[in-house]
Amino acid sequence: MTNTIEITENAKKQIVKLLLNEPKGSFFRVSVEGGGCSGFKYNFSIDNKSNKNDILIDQVLIDKTSHEFIKNSKLDYEQNLMSESFRITNPDAKASCGCGISFSIW
């Protein structure tokens, strides 16, 4: 599939760790929802079922609507002294908030 997202090795390793504690057949879900301080926000969760409109990349599920907002992006897992979190680098985002969870495409 073209226009897909890149999942870094750090993100893949963390996803595998998270899924070890979940029921067999669980997935890491990435979605985009309205809200946040910039208009849209990324949501990360564990899901044990996929839908017909989901796109599966490795062990990551993305619904088709969310995929349109994050195609060509990179999913990474960052750790530093202050925090650790999943982060999306989205080339289509025109603005984002300081936490990196909220973004705007206008």
N, C-alpha and C positions, 0 to 999 in steps of 0.2 A: 504494500500500500504506500502510495506517495503521500507527502504532507503528513507524516506521522511524527510522533515525539521520540526524542532520544532519551533513553534511560541510562544514566551513568552507572558505572560499576559500584560506586558507593551506595546509590539508591537501590540497586538490585540486591546488594548484600543486606541492607537494612530491611528490605521487604521480605526477604527469605527469613530473617530473624523474627520479624513480626508474625509471619504466617506459621512459624513452628508452634506457636502457642494457640493457634486457632484450629477449628475443626478441619478435617481433610476436605479439600475442594474449595477452600476459601481463597479469595482474591483481594488484592489491594486496589481500591477504587479511587480514581481521581475524577472529580467533577467540578463544574463551574456553576456558581449560583449567583443570583442577584444579591447585592448587598455590599457590605464593607464600606470603607471610607472613600473608595475610588469608583464604585459602581458595580463591580463584579468581584467575587472572591473564589479562591481555590478551596476545595474541600477534599480532605484525605480521610478515607475510612476503610474498614474491612467489611467485605460483603461475601456471603456464602452462596450467592446465586448470580448468574448472569442473565441478561435479557437479550432478546433478539436484536435490539438496537445497539448493543455493546460492541466495542472494538477491543480485542484482547491483544496486548503487546506484552510478551513475557508473562508475568503474573499480574499485570496491571489491566484493569477494566476501565474503559472510558466510554460513556454514552456518546452517541454520534453528535448530539447538540453541543456537548462540552468539547468534543474533539474539534469542532469548528473554531472554537475560541482559543484552543491551545495547540493546534497543528503547527508543526515546525518548531516547537518549543523543546526545552531540555528539562527533564526531571532529575534533580540531584538531591543528595542528602548531605547536609553540612553540619559539621561539629566544630565548636570552638569553646573557649573557656566559659563563655556566657550562656550558650544554648546549643541545642541540636534540633534540626528540623528538616523536613522536606521543603525544597524550594523549586519553583518553576521559573526558568528564564524564558520569557515569552517575547519574541521579536516583534509581535504585532501589538503589544501593550504600549500605549502612548503615554501612560502615567501609571505610577504605582505608589502605594503607601510605604512608609518606612519599614513595616514588618514583612513586606513582600508577599502577603497573602491576598491583598486587594489590588485590583488593577482596573484600568480604563482602556477602551479601544477607540475612543473618539478623540 
